[in-house]
Amino acid sequence: MQKSISAPSVRYHLIDALRGFALVNMVAFHLMYDIFNIFSAETGWNSEPLTIIWERFICCSFIILSGVSFNFSHHPFRRGIILNACGFLITIVTLLAIPSQAVWFGILNFLGCAMMLAYPLKAYLENIKPVVGAILNLLLFAFLYGVPEGYVGFFGIELFKLPEFLYGTKALAFIGFPSADFHSTDYFPIIPWIFLFIFGYFTWRVIKSCKADSFFKHRITFFDFIGRHTLIIYLLHQPIIMTAVYVISGFSF
């Protein structure tokens, strides 16, 4: 069995900084989303290629970095419960405030479930060679990326359709089988995203095995600070920027 990577004796500040950079991008993205989608109804902004790339970059960064940080977590199951609770809070608030923009199984719920699912598997994952684990999970992520849309393939290249009965109820949406009437403005099901999370876990093990981890001790003060307070900033940023945009624009909901 390979030696487990436990919490580091020194903090890898660059991981915090990268998380902080991803969060700054998310705040900027949500600011634009609020302006174009909620207050001006310019929904065409969503379909712009650069918007799609920007949004995917942000969420993939968060998920990979969360997988990286899973290597250092002392209490991942407890952390998972906390993230799920925060995710459910966001669902309740969006349902009450703006029902058309309700969030069901968003990024926080996914990350919480990913930690809770990966925790009992960690001992088995440690027996897999880091490079093999990283490549395998990246391929699985790509292969299963279309599951929420009803097919298996590689990023839009459909190999075969999945049985329709899997998509017959909203109850299976969190797994990756959303029904036709399911809608969420922030949706990250377990399939395929769990494999990107585990890819992040193995990515750090590859970095560690290459003895490149010392590079991540470098600090970028501004982003490092934000990255160490990600959850509270994430929970507060939307109410703050929505209020600011509402006041500045003079529009009502």
Number of C-alpha atoms within 10 A of each C-alpha: 9 11 8 14 14 11 13 10 6 8 14 18 21 21 23 26 23 20 27 24 19 23 25 19 17 20 16 14 16 18 18 16 20 19 18 16 16 20 17 13 12 13 12 9 15 14 9 11 10 11 15 12 10 14 17 12 14 18 18 16 20 23 25 24 23 22 26 21 19 26 20 16 17 11 12 21 19 13 17 22 17 15 21 22 15 19 22 18 14 20 21 15 13 17 15 12 11 12 12 13 17 20 23 24 25 21 21 24 26 26 28 22 23 25 27 19 16 20 18 12 11 16 14 11 19 17 13 14 14 22 15 12 22 22 14 15 21 18 16 19 22 18 20 21 22 23 19 23 17 20 19 20 17 16 12 13 11 13 12 10 13 16 10 10 9 15 21 15 14 15 12 14 23 20 18 23 25 23 20 11 9 13 16 14 12 15 20 23 26 23 21 22 27 26 25 26 31 27 28 28 27 29 21 23 23 19 16 14 13 9 10 11 15 12 12 16 14 14 17 15 13 11 21 21 16 21 23 16 14 16 14 11 16 16 15 10 17 15 10 12 18 18 12 13 17 17 11 9 12 9 11 8 8
